[in-house]
């Protein structure tokens, strides 16, 4: 029996996440099929849309997300391409990893196995955030398999993460994730205490009257305490996501399923990862020969967009760049039509 590594905290967490995934997939705006592709690194899940005879386009999502991230873009892309939106192995999603990727060569080997299984000799690729870093790595390692690459707000890759991003994105998400673990434990202990009191027919209030230490300690498991703790977690989770948008751009009613699904990744996920984004050194950027389009929002929070554009244009031989106005890191959600237009013009051009 194949022993996959779980990317979830528990079977219950996996079930809850899949419910969120189903909700997001219900909003996929075009006909699709779902497919698993076995590789030596695990089974790769993908959402496939568009006519089978069209040129292939691989979509790679960001950290903590999954293939449904592309629900706002896919309707435009399938007009010209056969779209394969992958769940990247190691992140919470429907792909099933056998082991963690340790370096960029393994990531590129995995993608090559996926392309081989799909009988795709050469594909276009769009990578967002972590997926953008991954796409750049694949262009370095397997340039013969990639026709063109779009780097959409790539994580690191060109520049280091900014202090602002760590303060407004990394740490709020990390602290919220840790706090969720504490909340889950205290919730379980609260249920256990309640069950014991019912079984022994001794109300908690009576226990509190008998012993001052008990009175103080059981407050930790009280509904009021847990409720307030959960409110703070939810507030922190929301701020870690809304900080990815340019001021005034986030509206929860615009992206309810996708927004919930990203939060679910933080809530329920236990990623299987050994390798993450970093700024590529000069020599690597100079080795990139695949045609590349770099798209960044003018309010990008991960780093200074102008500086990233400048470094890319200085070092990458075959690069086109564009700054997307009134957008931050969630650029393809904030300015969907403009981003789609840039992608399609680039991919169709000579």
C-alpha positions as CSV (number, residue, x, y, z in Angstrom):
1,X,0.0,0.0,0.0
2,X,1.3,3.4,-1.0
3,X,2.2,5.6,2.1
4,X,1.6,9.2,1.3
5,X,2.6,12.0,3.6
6,X,-0.4,13.9,4.9
7,X,-0.4,17.6,4.3
8,X,-3.1,18.1,7.0
9,X,-3.1,18.2,10.8
10,X,-5.6,15.4,11.2
11,X,-8.2,13.4,9.2
12,X,-10.9,15.9,10.5
13,X,-8.8,18.8,9.3
14,X,-8.5,17.2,5.9
15,X,-12.3,16.7,5.7
16,X,-12.9,20.3,6.6
17,X,-10.4,21.6,4.1
18,X,-11.9,19.4,1.3
19,X,-15.3,20.9,2.1
20,X,-13.8,24.4,1.5
21,X,-12.1,23.1,-1.7
22,X,-15.4,21.8,-3.0
23,X,-17.0,25.2,-2.3
24,X,-14.3,27.0,-4.2
25,X,-14.4,24.5,-7.1
26,X,-18.2,25.0,-7.5
27,X,-17.2,28.5,-8.7
28,X,-14.9,27.3,-11.4
29,X,-16.5,29.2,-14.3
30,X,-15.8,26.8,-17.2
31,X,-16.3,23.0,-17.8
32,X,-13.4,21.0,-16.3
33,X,-12.2,17.6,-15.6
34,X,-10.2,16.4,-12.6
35,X,-7.1,14.2,-13.0
36,X,-4.4,12.6,-10.8
37,X,-1.0,12.0,-12.4
38,X,1.3,9.6,-10.6
39,X,5.0,10.6,-10.2
40,X,7.9,9.4,-8.2
41,X,7.3,12.3,-5.8
42,X,3.6,11.5,-5.3
43,X,0.2,11.8,-7.1
44,X,-0.4,15.2,-8.6
45,X,-4.0,16.5,-8.8
46,X,-5.0,19.0,-11.4
47,X,-8.1,20.8,-12.8
48,X,-8.1,20.7,-16.7
49,X,-10.1,23.0,-18.9
50,X,-10.2,24.0,-22.5
51,X,-10.1,22.1,-25.8
52,X,-7.7,19.1,-25.9
53,X,-6.1,20.3,-29.2
54,X,-5.0,23.7,-27.9
55,X,-1.5,24.6,-26.7
56,X,-0.9,23.5,-23.1
57,X,-0.7,26.1,-20.3
58,X,0.4,25.1,-16.8
59,X,-0.8,27.2,-13.9
60,X,1.1,27.1,-10.5
61,X,-0.6,28.6,-7.4
62,X,1.0,30.3,-4.5
63,X,1.9,29.1,-1.0
64,X,-1.0,27.9,1.2
65,X,-3.4,27.9,-1.8
66,X,-4.3,25.4,-4.5
67,X,-5.5,25.2,-8.1
68,X,-8.8,27.0,-7.4
69,X,-6.7,30.2,-7.0
70,X,-7.1,30.6,-10.8
71,X,-10.9,30.6,-10.9
72,X,-11.0,34.3,-11.9
73,X,-8.5,33.9,-14.7
74,X,-9.3,30.6,-16.3
75,X,-12.3,31.7,-18.4
76,X,-10.1,34.0,-20.4
77,X,-7.2,31.6,-20.7
78,X,-9.2,28.7,-22.0
79,X,-10.2,30.8,-25.1
80,X,-6.7,30.1,-26.4
81,X,-5.2,27.3,-24.3
82,X,-5.7,23.9,-22.8
83,X,-5.2,24.8,-19.1
84,X,-3.8,22.6,-16.4
85,X,-4.1,24.0,-12.9
86,X,-2.0,21.9,-10.6
87,X,-2.1,21.4,-6.9
88,X,1.6,21.7,-6.0
89,X,2.9,18.7,-4.1
90,X,3.6,19.5,-0.4
91,X,0.9,22.2,0.1
92,X,-2.5,21.5,1.5
93,X,-4.7,20.4,-1.4
94,X,-5.6,17.2,-3.3
95,X,-2.2,16.2,-4.4
96,X,-0.6,13.4,-2.4
97,X,3.1,13.7,-1.7
98,X,5.3,10.7,-1.1
99,X,8.2,12.9,0.1
100,X,9.1,16.6,0.4
101,X,11.1,18.3,-2.3
102,X,14.5,19.3,-1.1
103,X,15.7,21.5,-3.9
104,X,14.8,23.1,-7.1
105,X,16.1,20.2,-9.2
106,X,13.6,17.9,-7.6
107,X,10.7,20.4,-8.2
108,X,11.8,20.5,-11.9
109,X,12.0,16.7,-12.1
110,X,8.5,16.4,-10.6
111,X,7.1,18.8,-13.2
112,X,8.9,17.0,-16.0
113,X,7.3,13.7,-14.9
114,X,3.9,15.5,-14.9
115,X,4.5,16.7,-18.4
116,X,5.6,13.3,-19.6
117,X,2.5,11.7,-18.1
118,X,0.4,14.2,-20.0
119,X,2.4,13.6,-23.2
120,X,3.3,17.3,-23.3
121,X,6.7,18.0,-24.9
122,X,6.7,21.7,-24.2
123,X,4.3,24.0,-22.3
124,X,3.7,27.6,-21.4
125,X,3.7,28.2,-17.7
126,X,2.2,30.9,-15.4
127,X,3.3,30.9,-11.8
128,X,1.9,33.0,-9.0
129,X,3.9,33.9,-5.8
130,X,5.5,30.6,-4.7
131,X,4.5,29.1,-8.0
132,X,6.3,32.0,-9.7
133,X,9.5,31.1,-7.9
134,X,9.0,27.5,-8.8
135,X,8.3,28.4,-12.5
136,X,11.6,30.3,-12.6
137,X,13.4,27.4,-11.2
138,X,11.9,25.1,-13.8
139,X,13.0,27.5,-16.5
140,X,16.5,27.2,-15.2
141,X,16.5,23.4,-14.7
142,X,14.4,22.3,-17.7
143,X,14.4,25.1,-20.3
144,X,13.7,22.6,-23.1
145,X,10.3,21.8,-21.6
146,X,9.0,25.3,-21.3
147,X,8.0,27.6,-24.2
148,X,7.3,30.8,-22.2
149,X,6.9,31.7,-18.5
150,X,4.8,34.3,-16.8
151,X,6.1,35.3,-13.3
152,X,3.1,36.8,-11.5
153,X,4.2,38.5,-8.3
154,X,6.9,35.8,-7.7
155,X,7.9,35.1,-4.2
156,X,11.5,36.3,-3.7
157,X,13.1,35.1,-7.0
158,X,14.2,38.6,-7.9
159,X,14.6,40.3,-4.5
160,X,14.5,39.3,-0.8
161,X,11.3,39.6,1.2
162,X,10.8,43.0,2.7
163,X,10.5,43.7,6.4
164,X,7.0,45.0,5.8
165,X,5.9,41.7,4.4
166,X,7.3,39.8,7.3
167,X,5.5,42.1,9.8
168,X,2.2,42.2,7.9
169,X,2.1,38.8,6.3
170,X,4.5,36.2,7.5
171,X,4.3,36.7,11.2
172,X,0.5,37.3,11.5
173,X,-0.1,34.1,9.5
174,X,2.5,32.1,11.5
175,X,1.2,33.4,14.9
176,X,-2.4,32.6,13.9
177,X,-1.4,29.1,12.8
178,X,0.3,28.4,16.2
179,X,-2.6,29.9,18.1
180,X,-5.0,27.7,16.2
181,X,-3.1,24.7,17.6
182,X,-3.6,26.0,21.1
183,X,-7.2,26.7,20.5
184,X,-7.8,23.2,19.1
185,X,-6.2,21.6,22.2
186,X,-8.1,23.8,24.6
187,X,-11.4,23.1,22.8
188,X,-10.7,19.4,23.1
189,X,-9.9,19.8,26.8
190,X,-13.0,21.9,27.3
191,X,-15.1,19.1,25.8
192,X,-13.3,16.5,28.0
193,X,-13.9,18.5,31.1
194,X,-17.6,19.0,30.3
195,X,-18.0,15.3,29.6
196,X,-16.4,14.3,32.8
197,X,-18.6,16.7,34.8
198,X,-21.7,15.3,33.1
199,X,-20.6,11.7,33.7
200,X,-19.9,12.4,37.4
201,X,-23.0,14.6,37.7
202,X,-20.8,17.4,39.2
203,X,-21.4,20.8,37.6
204,X,-18.3,22.9,36.8
205,X,-19.7,25.7,38.9
206,X,-19.6,23.5,41.9
207,X,-16.0,22.5,41.3
208,X,-15.1,26.1,41.1
209,X,-16.7,26.8,44.4
210,X,-14.7,24.0,46.1
211,X,-11.2,25.0,44.9
212,X,-9.8,28.4,44.0
213,X,-7.1,26.9,41.8
214,X,-9.8,24.9,39.9
215,X,-11.9,28.0,39.5
216,X,-9.0,29.9,37.9
217,X,-7.7,27.0,35.7
218,X,-11.1,26.0,34.2
219,X,-11.5,29.6,32.9
220,X,-9.0,28.6,30.3
221,X,-11.5,26.1,28.9
222,X,-14.6,28.3,29.3
223,X,-16.7,29.2,26.3
224,X,-16.2,33.0,26.9
225,X,-12.4,32.6,27.0
226,X,-12.3,30.3,24.0
227,X,-14.7,32.5,22.0
228,X,-12.6,35.6,22.6
229,X,-9.4,33.7,21.7
230,X,-11.0,32.5,18.5
231,X,-12.1,36.0,17.5
232,X,-8.5,37.2,17.8
233,X,-7.3,34.3,15.7
234,X,-9.8,35.1,13.0
235,X,-9.0,38.8,13.1
236,X,-5.3,38.0,12.6
237,X,-6.0,35.5,9.8
238,X,-8.0,38.1,8.0
239,X,-5.4,40.8,8.4
240,X,-2.7,38.5,7.0
241,X,-4.7,38.0,3.8
242,X,-6.1,41.6,3.4
243,X,-2.6,42.9,3.7
244,X,-1.9,41.2,0.4
245,X,-4.3,43.6,-1.3
246,X,-3.7,47.3,-2.3
247,X,-5.6,49.7,0.0
248,X,-9.3,49.5,-0.6
249,X,-9.2,46.6,-2.9
250,X,-10.2,43.8,-0.6
251,X,-13.9,43.0,-0.4
252,X,-14.9,39.7,1.1
253,X,-18.0,39.4,-1.1
254,X,-15.8,39.5,-4.2
255,X,-13.8,36.4,-3.4
256,X,-15.8,34.5,-0.7
257,X,-14.8,30.9,-1.7
258,X,-11.2,31.7,-2.5
259,X,-10.7,33.8,0.6
260,X,-12.2,31.1,2.8
261,X,-10.1,28.4,1.1
262,X,-6.8,30.3,1.7
263,X,-7.7,30.7,5.4
264,X,-8.5,27.0,5.5
265,X,-5.0,26.2,4.3
266,X,-3.7,28.0,7.4
267,X,-6.3,26.5,9.6
268,X,-6.0,22.9,8.7
269,X,-2.7,22.4,6.8
270,X,0.6,20.8,7.7
271,X,2.7,21.4,4.6
272,X,5.4,18.9,3.7
273,X,8.2,21.2,2.6
274,X,12.0,21.4,2.8
275,X,12.5,24.1,0.3
276,X,11.3,27.6,-0.2
277,X,11.7,30.8,-2.2
278,X,14.9,32.8,-2.2
279,X,16.4,35.5,-4.5
280,X,18.2,33.9,-7.4
281,X,21.8,35.0,-7.7
282,X,23.0,37.1,-10.6
283,X,24.5,34.1,-12.4
284,X,21.2,32.2,-12.3
285,X,19.1,35.1,-13.6
286,X,21.7,35.6,-16.4
287,X,21.2,31.9,-17.3
288,X,17.5,32.3,-17.9
289,X,16.9,32.2,-21.7
290,X,13.3,31.2,-21.8
291,X,11.0,34.2,-22.7
292,X,9.7,35.6,-19.4
293,X,7.0,38.1,-18.5
294,X,7.3,39.6,-15.1
295,X,4.1,41.2,-13.7
296,X,4.0,43.1,-10.4
297,X,1.4,45.3,-8.7
298,X,2.5,48.8,-8.0
299,X,1.7,48.2,-4.3
300,X,3.5,44.9,-4.1
301,X,4.2,44.1,-0.4
302,X,6.8,41.4,-0.8
303,X,9.4,43.8,-2.1
304,X,9.7,47.1,-4.0
305,X,8.2,46.5,-7.5
306,X,10.3,49.1,-9.2
307,X,13.6,47.6,-7.8
308,X,12.5,44.1,-8.9
309,X,11.7,45.3,-12.4
310,X,15.1,47.0,-12.6
311,X,17.1,44.0,-11.5
312,X,15.2,41.7,-13.8
313,X,15.7,44.0,-16.8
314,X,19.4,44.3,-16.0
315,X,20.1,40.5,-15.6
316,X,17.5,38.5,-17.5
317,X,18.2,38.4,-21.2
318,X,14.7,37.7,-22.6
319,X,12.3,39.5,-20.2
320,X,9.3,41.7,-20.6
321,X,8.0,43.6,-17.6
322,X,4.9,45.5,-16.5
323,X,3.7,47.2,-13.4
324,X,0.0,46.7,-12.8
325,X,-1.7,49.8,-11.3
326,X,-3.8,49.7,-8.1
327,X,-2.7,46.2,-7.1
328,X,-0.5,44.5,-4.5
329,X,0.4,40.8,-4.2
330,X,-3.1,39.5,-5.1
331,X,-2.6,41.1,-8.5
332,X,-4.5,38.6,-10.6
333,X,-7.6,39.0,-8.3
334,X,-7.3,42.8,-8.0
335,X,-6.8,43.5,-11.7
336,X,-8.0,40.3,-13.3
337,X,-8.8,41.6,-16.8
338,X,-5.6,43.6,-17.2
339,X,-3.5,40.7,-15.9
340,X,-5.3,38.3,-18.3
341,X,-4.7,40.7,-21.2
342,X,-0.9,40.9,-20.4
343,X,-0.6,37.1,-20.2
344,X,-2.5,36.4,-23.4
345,X,-0.6,39.1,-25.4
346,X,2.7,37.8,-24.2
347,X,2.0,34.1,-24.8
348,X,0.6,34.8,-28.3
349,X,3.4,37.1,-29.4
350,X,6.5,36.2,-31.3
